[in-house]
Amino acid sequence: MITYIFAILCVIGIAIGQILFKTSASALSQSGSFFAIKPLTYLISALILYAITTVAWVWVLQKVELGRVYPLMALAFVLVPVGSYFFLGERFNYQYFFGVVLIMLGIILTVRS
């Protein structure tokens, strides 16, 4: 059970990393330079988070078969747009919710098999 919790934490880390990458890109377009403090801080934070997540994911893969745990990565397709809505003010339409339902059903189906 703890392994699956770590796997979900990895997915959350990846989603946060994507939001940090987008924040870095936005700060880059404002400053015009990767070496400005704001885009560089966001970029380095995202890379560090990805490094930690990668090490944790390798630990997860020591404990569980890849085919059993990898479907959880699809949660990133749900978490990233939701996070972008709350933290970046991005919008999405009602079709997105239909897609989220399909993704969640797929995750439930594959993890329980």
C-alpha positions in Angstrom: 0.0 0.0 0.0 2.8 2.4 0.8 4.3 1.8 -2.6 1.1 3.0 -4.3 1.1 6.1 -2.1 4.6 6.8 -3.3 3.5 6.2 -6.8 0.7 8.8 -6.4 3.1 11.2 -4.8 5.3 10.8 -7.9 2.4 11.7 -10.2 1.6 14.7 -8.0 5.3 15.8 -8.2 5.2 15.5 -12.0 2.1 17.6 -12.1 3.6 20.3 -9.9 6.7 20.2 -12.0 4.7 20.8 -15.2 3.1 23.9 -13.5 6.5 25.1 -12.5 7.8 24.6 -16.1 4.8 26.7 -17.4 5.5 29.4 -14.7 9.1 29.4 -15.7 8.1 29.9 -19.4 5.8 32.7 -18.5 8.5 34.4 -16.4 11.0 33.9 -19.3 8.7 35.7 -21.7 8.4 38.6 -19.3 12.1 38.9 -18.6 13.5 37.7 -21.9 16.4 35.8 -20.3 16.8 32.4 -18.7 19.3 34.0 -16.4 16.8 36.3 -14.8 16.1 35.2 -11.2 12.4 34.4 -11.6 12.5 32.1 -14.6 15.7 30.4 -13.4 14.2 29.8 -9.9 11.1 28.2 -11.3 13.1 26.1 -13.8 15.6 24.9 -11.2 12.8 24.1 -8.8 11.0 22.0 -11.5 14.2 20.2 -12.4 14.9 19.4 -8.7 11.4 18.2 -8.2 11.6 16.0 -11.3 14.9 14.5 -10.0 13.4 13.7 -6.7 10.3 12.2 -8.4 12.5 10.1 -10.7 14.4 8.6 -7.7 11.1 7.9 -5.9 9.7 6.3 -9.1 12.7 4.0 -9.4 12.0 2.9 -5.8 8.4 2.2 -6.6 9.4 0.1 -9.6 11.6 -2.0 -7.3 8.5 -3.0 -5.4 5.7 -3.2 -8.0 5.5 -4.4 -11.6 5.6 -1.5 -14.1 2.4 -2.7 -15.8 0.5 -2.5 -12.4 1.6 0.9 -11.4 2.1 2.8 -14.6 -1.6 3.5 -15.3 -1.4 5.8 -12.3 0.7 8.1 -14.4 -2.5 9.0 -16.3 -3.6 10.9 -13.3 -1.2 13.6 -14.5 -3.6 14.2 -17.4 -6.1 15.2 -14.8 -4.0 17.0 -12.2 -2.0 19.2 -14.6 -5.1 21.0 -16.2 -6.8 21.2 -12.8 -3.6 22.8 -11.3 -3.3 25.1 -14.3 -6.9 26.2 -13.7 -6.3 27.0 -10.0 -2.7 28.3 -10.1 -2.4 29.8 -13.6 -5.9 30.9 -14.3 -6.2 28.7 -17.4 -9.6 27.6 -18.6 -11.0 24.4 -20.1 -14.4 23.4 -21.5 -16.9 20.8 -20.6 -15.4 18.2 -23.0 -12.4 18.2 -20.6 -14.7 16.8 -17.8 -15.9 14.0 -20.1 -12.3 13.1 -20.8 -11.4 13.2 -17.1 -14.2 10.7 -16.4 -12.9 8.4 -19.1 -9.3 8.6 -17.8 -10.4 7.9 -14.2 -12.5 4.9 -15.4 -9.5 3.6 -17.3 -7.2 4.0 -14.3 -9.6 2.2 -12.0 -10.1 -0.6 -14.5 -6.4 -1.2 -15.2 -5.3 -0.9 -11.5 -8.0 -3.4 -10.4 -7.2 -5.9 -13.1 
